[in-house]
Amino acid sequence: MTVKVVDVPEERRYEARVGGQGEVAGFAQYIRTAELIAFVHTEVAPEYEGQGIGSALARTSLDEARAAGLRVLATCPFYAGWIARHPEYADLLYQARSKVAD
């Protein structure tokens, strides 16, 4: 099965499409700013679970975040767990940096 992942900015999500008709098998909803992309929700259609759809979404969207110089906030449990299992993406994670007054 071939999975094509595309960014659909007007829907604020990445979609994983399969088949000749480009059926949406799953999506990852996000909120994006100029410096940060927050992945907030991921869904895979039940008939496509366990077939690598979620991994394709994560890998493609995180590779695109890296290419765009964006930090990543993984509020979605799927993304947080996926990054934990793929430490080569951990450098993308947003770290809050606040100054403490002396």
Phi and psi restraints in degrees (range 20) as a CNS / XPLOR table:
assign (resid 1 and name C) (resid 2 and name N)
       (resid 2 and name CA) (resid 2 and name C) 1.0 -94.1 20.0 2
assign (resid 2 and name N) (resid 2 and name CA)
       (resid 2 and name C) (resid 3 and name N) 1.0 130.4 20.0 2
assign (resid 2 and name C) (resid 3 and name N)
       (resid 3 and name CA) (resid 3 and name C) 1.0 -114.3 20.0 2
assign (resid 3 and name N) (resid 3 and name CA)
       (resid 3 and name C) (resid 4 and name N) 1.0 127.4 20.0 2
assign (resid 3 and name C) (resid 4 and name N)
       (resid 4 and name CA) (resid 4 and name C) 1.0 -113.7 20.0 2
assign (resid 4 and name N) (resid 4 and name CA)
       (resid 4 and name C) (resid 5 and name N) 1.0 123.3 20.0 2
assign (resid 4 and name C) (resid 5 and name N)
       (resid 5 and name CA) (resid 5 and name C) 1.0 -105.5 20.0 2
assign (resid 5 and name N) (resid 5 and name CA)
       (resid 5 and name C) (resid 6 and name N) 1.0 128.0 20.0 2
assign (resid 5 and name C) (resid 6 and name N)
       (resid 6 and name CA) (resid 6 and name C) 1.0 -130.8 20.0 2
assign (resid 6 and name N) (resid 6 and name CA)
       (resid 6 and name C) (resid 7 and name N) 1.0 145.8 20.0 2
assign (resid 6 and name C) (resid 7 and name N)
       (resid 7 and name CA) (resid 7 and name C) 1.0 -83.3 20.0 2
assign (resid 7 and name N) (resid 7 and name CA)
       (resid 7 and name C) (resid 8 and name N) 1.0 131.3 20.0 2
assign (resid 7 and name C) (resid 8 and name N)
       (resid 8 and name CA) (resid 8 and name C) 1.0 -121.1 20.0 2
assign (resid 8 and name N) (resid 8 and name CA)
       (resid 8 and name C) (resid 9 and name N) 1.0 81.8 20.0 2
assign (resid 8 and name C) (resid 9 and name N)
       (resid 9 and name CA) (resid 9 and name C) 1.0 -58.8 20.0 2
assign (resid 9 and name N) (resid 9 and name CA)
       (resid 9 and name C) (resid 10 and name N) 1.0 -33.4 20.0 2
assign (resid 9 and name C) (resid 10 and name N)
       (resid 10 and name CA) (resid 10 and name C) 1.0 -66.6 20.0 2
assign (resid 10 and name N) (resid 10 and name CA)
       (resid 10 and name C) (resid 11 and name N) 1.0 -20.9 20.0 2
assign (resid 10 and name C) (resid 11 and name N)
       (resid 11 and name CA) (resid 11 and name C) 1.0 -100.5 20.0 2
assign (resid 11 and name N) (resid 11 and name CA)
       (resid 11 and name C) (resid 12 and name N) 1.0 -5.2 20.0 2
assign (resid 11 and name C) (resid 12 and name N)
       (resid 12 and name CA) (resid 12 and name C) 1.0 54.5 20.0 2
assign (resid 12 and name N) (resid 12 and name CA)
       (resid 12 and name C) (resid 13 and name N) 1.0 52.1 20.0 2
assign (resid 12 and name C) (resid 13 and name N)
       (resid 13 and name CA) (resid 13 and name C) 1.0 -160.2 20.0 2
assign (resid 13 and name N) (resid 13 and name CA)
       (resid 13 and name C) (resid 14 and name N) 1.0 156.4 20.0 2
assign (resid 13 and name C) (resid 14 and name N)
       (resid 14 and name CA) (resid 14 and name C) 1.0 -94.8 20.0 2
assign (resid 14 and name N) (resid 14 and name CA)
       (resid 14 and name C) (resid 15 and name N) 1.0 140.2 20.0 2
assign (resid 14 and name C) (resid 15 and name N)
       (resid 15 and name CA) (resid 15 and name C) 1.0 -118.8 20.0 2
assign (resid 15 and name N) (resid 15 and name CA)
       (resid 15 and name C) (resid 16 and name N) 1.0 138.6 20.0 2
assign (resid 15 and name C) (resid 16 and name N)
       (resid 16 and name CA) (resid 16 and name C) 1.0 -100.9 20.0 2
assign (resid 16 and name N) (resid 16 and name CA)
       (resid 16 and name C) (resid 17 and name N) 1.0 119.5 20.0 2
assign (resid 16 and name C) (resid 17 and name N)
       (resid 17 and name CA) (resid 17 and name C) 1.0 -114.7 20.0 2
assign (resid 17 and name N) (resid 17 and name CA)
       (resid 17 and name C) (resid 18 and name N) 1.0 142.4 20.0 2
assign (resid 17 and name C) (resid 18 and name N)
       (resid 18 and name CA) (resid 18 and name C) 1.0 -132.2 20.0 2
assign (resid 18 and name N) (resid 18 and name CA)
       (resid 18 and name C) (resid 19 and name N) 1.0 161.0 20.0 2
assign (resid 18 and name C) (resid 19 and name N)
       (resid 19 and name CA) (resid 19 and name C) 1.0 76.6 20.0 2
assign (resid 19 and name N) (resid 19 and name CA)
       (resid 19 and name C) (resid 20 and name N) 1.0 169.1 20.0 2
assign (resid 19 and name C) (resid 20 and name N)
       (resid 20 and name CA) (resid 20 and name C) 1.0 -64.2 20.0 2
assign (resid 20 and name N) (resid 20 and name CA)
       (resid 20 and name C) (resid 21 and name N) 1.0 -28.0 20.0 2
assign (resid 20 and name C) (resid 21 and name N)
       (resid 21 and name CA) (resid 21 and name C) 1.0 -90.2 20.0 2
assign (resid 21 and name N) (resid 21 and name CA)
       (resid 21 and name C) (resid 22 and name N) 1.0 -3.5 20.0 2
assign (resid 21 and name C) (resid 22 and name N)
       (resid 22 and name CA) (resid 22 and name C) 1.0 70.2 20.0 2
assign (resid 22 and name N) (resid 22 and name CA)
       (resid 22 and name C) (resid 23 and name N) 1.0 38.7 20.0 2
assign (resid 22 and name C) (resid 23 and name N)
       (resid 23 and name CA) (resid 23 and name C) 1.0 -60.4 20.0 2
assign (resid 23 and name N) (resid 23 and name CA)
       (resid 23 and name C) (resid 24 and name N) 1.0 134.9 20.0 2
assign (resid 23 and name C) (resid 24 and name N)
       (resid 24 and name CA) (resid 24 and name C) 1.0 -76.9 20.0 2
assign (resid 24 and name N) (resid 24 and name CA)
       (resid 24 and name C) (resid 25 and name N) 1.0 114.2 20.0 2
assign (resid 24 and name C) (resid 25 and name N)
       (resid 25 and name CA) (resid 25 and name C) 1.0 -94.7 20.0 2
assign (resid 25 and name N) (resid 25 and name CA)
       (resid 25 and name C) (resid 26 and name N) 1.0 -18.8 20.0 2
assign (resid 25 and name C) (resid 26 and name N)
       (resid 26 and name CA) (resid 26 and name C) 1.0 -175.0 20.0 2
assign (resid 26 and name N) (resid 26 and name CA)
       (resid 26 and name C) (resid 27 and name N) 1.0 167.9 20.0 2
assign (resid 26 and name C) (resid 27 and name N)
       (resid 27 and name CA) (resid 27 and name C) 1.0 -152.9 20.0 2
assign (resid 27 and name N) (resid 27 and name CA)
       (resid 27 and name C) (resid 28 and name N) 1.0 158.3 20.0 2
assign (resid 27 and name C) (resid 28 and name N)
       (resid 28 and name CA) (resid 28 and name C) 1.0 -127.0 20.0 2
assign (resid 28 and name N) (resid 28 and name CA)
       (resid 28 and name C) (resid 29 and name N) 1.0 111.7 20.0 2
assign (resid 28 and name C) (resid 29 and name N)
       (resid 29 and name CA) (resid 29 and name C) 1.0 -79.2 20.0 2
assign (resid 29 and name N) (resid 29 and name CA)
       (resid 29 and name C) (resid 30 and name N) 1.0 141.5 20.0 2
assign (resid 29 and name C) (resid 30 and name N)
       (resid 30 and name CA) (resid 30 and name C) 1.0 -141.4 20.0 2
assign (resid 30 and name N) (resid 30 and name CA)
       (resid 30 and name C) (resid 31 and name N) 1.0 164.2 20.0 2
assign (resid 30 and name C) (resid 31 and name N)
       (resid 31 and name CA) (resid 31 and name C) 1.0 -122.5 20.0 2
assign (resid 31 and name N) (resid 31 and name CA)
       (resid 31 and name C) (resid 32 and name N) 1.0 128.5 20.0 2
assign (resid 31 and name C) (resid 32 and name N)
       (resid 32 and name CA) (resid 32 and name C) 1.0 -123.5 20.0 2
assign (resid 32 and name N) (resid 32 and name CA)
       (resid 32 and name C) (resid 33 and name N) 1.0 138.0 20.0 2
assign (resid 32 and name C) (resid 33 and name N)
       (resid 33 and name CA) (resid 33 and name C) 1.0 -119.8 20.0 2
assign (resid 33 and name N) (resid 33 and name CA)
       (resid 33 and name C) (resid 34 and name N) 1.0 -175.0 20.0 2
assign (resid 33 and name C) (resid 34 and name N)
       (resid 34 and name CA) (resid 34 and name C) 1.0 -66.2 20.0 2
assign (resid 34 and name N) (resid 34 and name CA)
       (resid 34 and name C) (resid 35 and name N) 1.0 -24.4 20.0 2
assign (resid 34 and name C) (resid 35 and name N)
       (resid 35 and name CA) (resid 35 and name C) 1.0 -117.2 20.0 2
assign (resid 35 and name N) (resid 35 and name CA)
       (resid 35 and name C) (resid 36 and name N) 1.0 -12.5 20.0 2
assign (resid 35 and name C) (resid 36 and name N)
       (resid 36 and name CA) (resid 36 and name C) 1.0 -143.1 20.0 2
assign (resid 36 and name N) (resid 36 and name CA)
       (resid 36 and name C) (resid 37 and name N) 1.0 145.3 20.0 2
assign (resid 36 and name C) (resid 37 and name N)
       (resid 37 and name CA) (resid 37 and name C) 1.0 -125.8 20.0 2
assign (resid 37 and name N) (resid 37 and name CA)
       (resid 37 and name C) (resid 38 and name N) 1.0 125.9 20.0 2
assign (resid 37 and name C) (resid 38 and name N)
       (resid 38 and name CA) (resid 38 and name C) 1.0 -107.9 20.0 2
assign (resid 38 and name N) (resid 38 and name CA)
       (resid 38 and name C) (resid 39 and name N) 1.0 120.7 20.0 2
assign (resid 38 and name C) (resid 39 and name N)
       (resid 39 and name CA) (resid 39 and name C) 1.0 -90.9 20.0 2
assign (resid 39 and name N) (resid 39 and name CA)
       (resid 39 and name C) (resid 40 and name N) 1.0 117.5 20.0 2
assign (resid 39 and name C) (resid 40 and name N)
       (resid 40 and name CA) (resid 40 and name C) 1.0 -109.6 20.0 2
assign (resid 40 and name N) (resid 40 and name CA)
       (resid 40 and name C) (resid 41 and name N) 1.0 -21.8 20.0 2
assign (resid 40 and name C) (resid 41 and name N)
       (resid 41 and name CA) (resid 41 and name C) 1.0 -161.8 20.0 2
assign (resid 41 and name N) (resid 41 and name CA)
       (resid 41 and name C) (resid 42 and name N) 1.0 136.9 20.0 2
assign (resid 41 and name C) (resid 42 and name N)
       (resid 42 and name CA) (resid 42 and name C) 1.0 -130.9 20.0 2
assign (resid 42 and name N) (resid 42 and name CA)
       (resid 42 and name C) (resid 43 and name N) 1.0 137.0 20.0 2
assign (resid 42 and name C) (resid 43 and name N)
       (resid 43 and name CA) (resid 43 and name C) 1.0 -135.5 20.0 2
assign (resid 43 and name N) (resid 43 and name CA)
       (resid 43 and name C) (resid 44 and name N) 1.0 140.2 20.0 2
assign (resid 43 and name C) (resid 44 and name N)
       (resid 44 and name CA) (resid 44 and name C) 1.0 -124.6 20.0 2
assign (resid 44 and name N) (resid 44 and name CA)
       (resid 44 and name C) (resid 45 and name N) 1.0 132.3 20.0 2
assign (resid 44 and name C) (resid 45 and name N)
       (resid 45 and name CA) (resid 45 and name C) 1.0 -58.7 20.0 2
assign (resid 45 and name N) (resid 45 and name CA)
       (resid 45 and name C) (resid 46 and name N) 1.0 138.7 20.0 2
assign (resid 45 and name C) (resid 46 and name N)
       (resid 46 and name CA) (resid 46 and name C) 1.0 -50.6 20.0 2
assign (resid 46 and name N) (resid 46 and name CA)
       (resid 46 and name C) (resid 47 and name N) 1.0 -38.0 20.0 2
assign (resid 46 and name C) (resid 47 and name N)
       (resid 47 and name CA) (resid 47 and name C) 1.0 -70.8 20.0 2
assign (resid 47 and name N) (resid 47 and name CA)
       (resid 47 and name C) (resid 48 and name N) 1.0 -9.8 20.0 2
assign (resid 47 and name C) (resid 48 and name N)
       (resid 48 and name CA) (resid 48 and name C) 1.0 -111.8 20.0 2
assign (resid 48 and name N) (resid 48 and name CA)
       (resid 48 and name C) (resid 49 and name N) 1.0 0.6 20.0 2
assign (resid 48 and name C) (resid 49 and name N)
       (resid 49 and name CA) (resid 49 and name C) 1.0 -61.4 20.0 2
assign (resid 49 and name N) (resid 49 and name CA)
       (resid 49 and name C) (resid 50 and name N) 1.0 143.9 20.0 2
assign (resid 49 and name C) (resid 50 and name N)
       (resid 50 and name CA) (resid 50 and name C) 1.0 77.0 20.0 2
assign (resid 50 and name N) (resid 50 and name CA)
       (resid 50 and name C) (resid 51 and name N) 1.0 12.2 20.0 2
assign (resid 50 and name C) (resid 51 and name N)
       (resid 51 and name CA) (resid 51 and name C) 1.0 -115.0 20.0 2
assign (resid 51 and name N) (resid 51 and name CA)
       (resid 51 and name C) (resid 52 and name N) 1.0 16.4 20.0 2
assign (resid 51 and name C) (resid 52 and name N)
       (resid 52 and name CA) (resid 52 and name C) 1.0 85.6 20.0 2
assign (resid 52 and name N) (resid 52 and name CA)
       (resid 52 and name C) (resid 53 and name N) 1.0 9.4 20.0 2
assign (resid 52 and name C) (resid 53 and name N)
       (resid 53 and name CA) (resid 53 and name C) 1.0 -65.0 20.0 2
assign (resid 53 and name N) (resid 53 and name CA)
       (resid 53 and name C) (resid 54 and name N) 1.0 -48.6 20.0 2
assign (resid 53 and name C) (resid 54 and name N)
       (resid 54 and name CA) (resid 54 and name C) 1.0 -60.9 20.0 2
assign (resid 54 and name N) (resid 54 and name CA)
       (resid 54 and name C) (resid 55 and name N) 1.0 -42.1 20.0 2
assign (resid 54 and name C) (resid 55 and name N)
       (resid 55 and name CA) (resid 55 and name C) 1.0 -64.0 20.0 2
assign (resid 55 and name N) (resid 55 and name CA)
       (resid 55 and name C) (resid 56 and name N) 1.0 -39.6 20.0 2
assign (resid 55 and name C) (resid 56 and name N)
       (resid 56 and name CA) (resid 56 and name C) 1.0 -62.9 20.0 2
assign (resid 56 and name N) (resid 56 and name CA)
       (resid 56 and name C) (resid 57 and name N) 1.0 -41.9 20.0 2
assign (resid 56 and name C) (resid 57 and name N)
       (resid 57 and name CA) (resid 57 and name C) 1.0 -61.1 20.0 2
assign (resid 57 and name N) (resid 57 and name CA)
       (resid 57 and name C) (resid 58 and name N) 1.0 -49.2 20.0 2
assign (resid 57 and name C) (resid 58 and name N)
       (resid 58 and name CA) (resid 58 and name C) 1.0 -63.2 20.0 2
assign (resid 58 and name N) (resid 58 and name CA)
       (resid 58 and name C) (resid 59 and name N) 1.0 -51.1 20.0 2
assign (resid 58 and name C) (resid 59 and name N)
       (resid 59 and name CA) (resid 59 and name C) 1.0 -60.3 20.0 2
assign (resid 59 and name N) (resid 59 and name CA)
       (resid 59 and name C) (resid 60 and name N) 1.0 -47.5 20.0 2
assign (resid 59 and name C) (resid 60 and name N)
       (resid 60 and name CA) (resid 60 and name C) 1.0 -65.2 20.0 2
assign (resid 60 and name N) (resid 60 and name CA)
       (resid 60 and name C) (resid 61 and name N) 1.0 -47.6 20.0 2
assign (resid 60 and name C) (resid 61 and name N)
       (resid 61 and name CA) (resid 61 and name C) 1.0 -66.4 20.0 2
assign (resid 61 and name N) (resid 61 and name CA)
       (resid 61 and name C) (resid 62 and name N) 1.0 -37.1 20.0 2
assign (resid 61 and name C) (resid 62 and name N)
       (resid 62 and name CA) (resid 62 and name C) 1.0 -72.2 20.0 2
assign (resid 62 and name N) (resid 62 and name CA)
       (resid 62 and name C) (resid 63 and name N) 1.0 -37.0 20.0 2
assign (resid 62 and name C) (resid 63 and name N)
       (resid 63 and name CA) (resid 63 and name C) 1.0 -62.6 20.0 2
assign (resid 63 and name N) (resid 63 and name CA)
       (resid 63 and name C) (resid 64 and name N) 1.0 -39.8 20.0 2
assign (resid 63 and name C) (resid 64 and name N)
       (resid 64 and name CA) (resid 64 and name C) 1.0 -68.9 20.0 2
assign (resid 64 and name N) (resid 64 and name CA)
       (resid 64 and name C) (resid 65 and name N) 1.0 -36.0 20.0 2
assign (resid 64 and name C) (resid 65 and name N)
       (resid 65 and name CA) (resid 65 and name C) 1.0 -62.8 20.0 2
assign (resid 65 and name N) (resid 65 and name CA)
       (resid 65 and name C) (resid 66 and name N) 1.0 -43.8 20.0 2
assign (resid 65 and name C) (resid 66 and name N)
       (resid 66 and name CA) (resid 66 and name C) 1.0 -60.9 20.0 2
assign (resid 66 and name N) (resid 66 and name CA)
       (resid 66 and name C) (resid 67 and name N) 1.0 -46.7 20.0 2
assign (resid 66 and name C) (resid 67 and name N)
       (resid 67 and name CA) (resid 67 and name C) 1.0 -61.7 20.0 2
assign (resid 67 and name N) (resid 67 and name CA)
       (resid 67 and name C) (resid 68 and name N) 1.0 -32.2 20.0 2
assign (resid 67 and name C) (resid 68 and name N)
       (resid 68 and name CA) (resid 68 and name C) 1.0 -87.6 20.0 2
assign (resid 68 and name N) (resid 68 and name CA)
       (resid 68 and name C) (resid 69 and name N) 1.0 -3.3 20.0 2
assign (resid 68 and name C) (resid 69 and name N)
       (resid 69 and name CA) (resid 69 and name C) 1.0 73.7 20.0 2
assign (resid 69 and name N) (resid 69 and name CA)
       (resid 69 and name C) (resid 70 and name N) 1.0 25.9 20.0 2
assign (resid 69 and name C) (resid 70 and name N)
       (resid 70 and name CA) (resid 70 and name C) 1.0 -91.0 20.0 2
assign (resid 70 and name N) (resid 70 and name CA)
       (resid 70 and name C) (resid 71 and name N) 1.0 145.1 20.0 2
assign (resid 70 and name C) (resid 71 and name N)
       (resid 71 and name CA) (resid 71 and name C) 1.0 -83.4 20.0 2
assign (resid 71 and name N) (resid 71 and name CA)
       (resid 71 and name C) (resid 72 and name N) 1.0 157.8 20.0 2
assign (resid 71 and name C) (resid 72 and name N)
       (resid 72 and name CA) (resid 72 and name C) 1.0 -119.6 20.0 2
assign (resid 72 and name N) (resid 72 and name CA)
       (resid 72 and name C) (resid 73 and name N) 1.0 131.3 20.0 2
assign (resid 72 and name C) (resid 73 and name N)
       (resid 73 and name CA) (resid 73 and name C) 1.0 -113.1 20.0 2
assign (resid 73 and name N) (resid 73 and name CA)
       (resid 73 and name C) (resid 74 and name N) 1.0 112.1 20.0 2
assign (resid 73 and name C) (resid 74 and name N)
       (resid 74 and name CA) (resid 74 and name C) 1.0 -98.0 20.0 2
assign (resid 74 and name N) (resid 74 and name CA)
       (resid 74 and name C) (resid 75 and name N) 1.0 77.6 20.0 2
assign (resid 74 and name C) (resid 75 and name N)
       (resid 75 and name CA) (resid 75 and name C) 1.0 -79.7 20.0 2
assign (resid 75 and name N) (resid 75 and name CA)
       (resid 75 and name C) (resid 76 and name N) 1.0 -22.0 20.0 2
assign (resid 75 and name C) (resid 76 and name N)
       (resid 76 and name CA) (resid 76 and name C) 1.0 -72.4 20.0 2
assign (resid 76 and name N) (resid 76 and name CA)
       (resid 76 and name C) (resid 77 and name N) 1.0 127.2 20.0 2
assign (resid 76 and name C) (resid 77 and name N)
       (resid 77 and name CA) (resid 77 and name C) 1.0 -57.8 20.0 2
assign (resid 77 and name N) (resid 77 and name CA)
       (resid 77 and name C) (resid 78 and name N) 1.0 -35.1 20.0 2
assign (resid 77 and name C) (resid 78 and name N)
       (resid 78 and name CA) (resid 78 and name C) 1.0 -62.3 20.0 2
assign (resid 78 and name N) (resid 78 and name CA)
       (resid 78 and name C) (resid 79 and name N) 1.0 -47.9 20.0 2
assign (resid 78 and name C) (resid 79 and name N)
       (resid 79 and name CA) (resid 79 and name C) 1.0 -63.5 20.0 2
assign (resid 79 and name N) (resid 79 and name CA)
       (resid 79 and name C) (resid 80 and name N) 1.0 -43.3 20.0 2
assign (resid 79 and name C) (resid 80 and name N)
       (resid 80 and name CA) (resid 80 and name C) 1.0 -59.3 20.0 2
assign (resid 80 and name N) (resid 80 and name CA)
       (resid 80 and name C) (resid 81 and name N) 1.0 -46.0 20.0 2
assign (resid 80 and name C) (resid 81 and name N)
       (resid 81 and name CA) (resid 81 and name C) 1.0 -67.3 20.0 2
assign (resid 81 and name N) (resid 81 and name CA)
       (resid 81 and name C) (resid 82 and name N) 1.0 -39.1 20.0 2
assign (resid 81 and name C) (resid 82 and name N)
       (resid 82 and name CA) (resid 82 and name C) 1.0 -64.6 20.0 2
assign (resid 82 and name N) (resid 82 and name CA)
       (resid 82 and name C) (resid 83 and name N) 1.0 -44.3 20.0 2
assign (resid 82 and name C) (resid 83 and name N)
       (resid 83 and name CA) (resid 83 and name C) 1.0 -65.1 20.0 2
assign (resid 83 and name N) (resid 83 and name CA)
       (resid 83 and name C) (resid 84 and name N) 1.0 -38.0 20.0 2
assign (resid 83 and name C) (resid 84 and name N)
       (resid 84 and name CA) (resid 84 and name C) 1.0 -60.9 20.0 2
assign (resid 84 and name N) (resid 84 and name CA)
       (resid 84 and name C) (resid 85 and name N) 1.0 -34.4 20.0 2
assign (resid 84 and name C) (resid 85 and name N)
       (resid 85 and name CA) (resid 85 and name C) 1.0 -84.4 20.0 2
assign (resid 85 and name N) (resid 85 and name CA)
       (resid 85 and name C) (resid 86 and name N) 1.0 -10.6 20.0 2
assign (resid 85 and name C) (resid 86 and name N)
       (resid 86 and name CA) (resid 86 and name C) 1.0 -129.2 20.0 2
assign (resid 86 and name N) (resid 86 and name CA)
       (resid 86 and name C) (resid 87 and name N) 1.0 75.1 20.0 2
assign (resid 86 and name C) (resid 87 and name N)
       (resid 87 and name CA) (resid 87 and name C) 1.0 -61.4 20.0 2
assign (resid 87 and name N) (resid 87 and name CA)
       (resid 87 and name C) (resid 88 and name N) 1.0 -12.7 20.0 2
assign (resid 87 and name C) (resid 88 and name N)
       (resid 88 and name CA) (resid 88 and name C) 1.0 -66.7 20.0 2
assign (resid 88 and name N) (resid 88 and name CA)
       (resid 88 and name C) (resid 89 and name N) 1.0 -9.7 20.0 2
assign (resid 88 and name C) (resid 89 and name N)
       (resid 89 and name CA) (resid 89 and name C) 1.0 -105.5 20.0 2
assign (resid 89 and name N) (resid 89 and name CA)
       (resid 89 and name C) (resid 90 and name N) 1.0 -2.9 20.0 2
assign (resid 89 and name C) (resid 90 and name N)
       (resid 90 and name CA) (resid 90 and name C) 1.0 -62.3 20.0 2
assign (resid 90 and name N) (resid 90 and name CA)
       (resid 90 and name C) (resid 91 and name N) 1.0 -28.4 20.0 2
assign (resid 90 and name C) (resid 91 and name N)
       (resid 91 and name CA) (resid 91 and name C) 1.0 -66.2 20.0 2
assign (resid 91 and name N) (resid 91 and name CA)
       (resid 91 and name C) (resid 92 and name N) 1.0 -16.2 20.0 2
assign (resid 91 and name C) (resid 92 and name N)
       (resid 92 and name CA) (resid 92 and name C) 1.0 -78.8 20.0 2
assign (resid 92 and name N) (resid 92 and name CA)
       (resid 92 and name C) (resid 93 and name N) 1.0 -19.2 20.0 2
assign (resid 92 and name C) (resid 93 and name N)
       (resid 93 and name CA) (resid 93 and name C) 1.0 -63.6 20.0 2
assign (resid 93 and name N) (resid 93 and name CA)
       (resid 93 and name C) (resid 94 and name N) 1.0 135.2 20.0 2
assign (resid 93 and name C) (resid 94 and name N)
       (resid 94 and name CA) (resid 94 and name C) 1.0 -68.5 20.0 2
assign (resid 94 and name N) (resid 94 and name CA)
       (resid 94 and name C) (resid 95 and name N) 1.0 133.1 20.0 2
assign (resid 94 and name C) (resid 95 and name N)
       (resid 95 and name CA) (resid 95 and name C) 1.0 -119.6 20.0 2
assign (resid 95 and name N) (resid 95 and name CA)
       (resid 95 and name C) (resid 96 and name N) 1.0 122.3 20.0 2
assign (resid 95 and name C) (resid 96 and name N)
       (resid 96 and name CA) (resid 96 and name C) 1.0 -64.9 20.0 2
assign (resid 96 and name N) (resid 96 and name CA)
       (resid 96 and name C) (resid 97 and name N) 1.0 132.2 20.0 2
assign (resid 96 and name C) (resid 97 and name N)
       (resid 97 and name CA) (resid 97 and name C) 1.0 -128.3 20.0 2
assign (resid 97 and name N) (resid 97 and name CA)
       (resid 97 and name C) (resid 98 and name N) 1.0 104.9 20.0 2
assign (resid 97 and name C) (resid 98 and name N)
       (resid 98 and name CA) (resid 98 and name C) 1.0 -118.6 20.0 2
assign (resid 98 and name N) (resid 98 and name CA)
       (resid 98 and name C) (resid 99 and name N) 1.0 145.7 20.0 2
assign (resid 98 and name C) (resid 99 and name N)
       (resid 99 and name CA) (resid 99 and name C) 1.0 -87.0 20.0 2
assign (resid 99 and name N) (resid 99 and name CA)
       (resid 99 and name C) (resid 100 and name N) 1.0 139.2 20.0 2
assign (resid 99 and name C) (resid 100 and name N)
       (resid 100 and name CA) (resid 100 and name C) 1.0 -102.3 20.0 2
assign (resid 100 and name N) (resid 100 and name CA)
       (resid 100 and name C) (resid 101 and name N) 1.0 126.4 20.0 2
assign (resid 100 and name C) (resid 101 and name N)
       (resid 101 and name CA) (resid 101 and name C) 1.0 -71.0 20.0 2
assign (resid 101 and name N) (resid 101 and name CA)
       (resid 101 and name C) (resid 102 and name N) 1.0 140.2 20.0 2
